[in-house]
Amino acid sequence: MRHDYDLPGDWNAMDSEEKNVWLTQERCRRQAMQQGTATANHVEKAEARLARRTAARPGTVTLADFV
């Protein structure tokens, strides 16, 4: 299956209803980001905060290394 989603690590353990909920939330998040809503501003700030925290702790590793 080809797509541009970054699926969560437990994707294969999810049942079809959980996958549907996750995909719906992801589509809503993407739409909000494209429209520049207040939610998009909140998410952008949260992502920036996470990036700063990760950069401040150089000994940490990304979860992508373990997937």
N, C-alpha and C positions, 0 to 999 in steps of 0.2 A: 504494500500500500504506500503510495507516494503522497506526501503532505509536507507542509511547512510548520507543523506543530512540534514543540519541544515537549514530548510526552513525559509524564511523571515516571519515576523509577518503578512504581508499583502498578504500572499500566496493565501488565499481563495478569495481575492478581485481581483486577477490578471486574465486576460483572457488567453486563451491558447497560444497566440503569446508571451505575456509577460513572461509566465512560460517557454516557449521554450527558449527565450533569456536568462533568468536567469540560467536555467539548462546548457545551452551551455557555458556561462561564468564561471560557477562553475566547469564544467568538464575541461575547459581550465586552470583555476587556479590550480586545483589539478594536472593536468599533468605537468604544469610548476614547481610546488613545488617538484614533484618527480624527475624531470630531473635536478634540481639544476641550473636553468637558472638565468639570471640577474633579471628577473621578480620575481622569487622565493626569491632572496635575498632582493629585495625591499619590498615584502609582509612580509617576516619574520621580517625585521626591523620595518615596520609599526605596526605589531602585538605586537612586543616587546615594542615599544613606547606607544601603547595604554595600555598595561598591566602595565607599569611603572606609567602612568598617573592615572590609576584606583587605583593602590596601594597607590599612594601619596594622594589620596582623599578618606579617609576611610568612609566618610559619604555618598558616592554614592552607588547606588544599581544597579544591573544588570537588563537589560530589560527582562531577562528570568523570573524574579519575577512577571511580569505583563502580561505574555503571557498565 
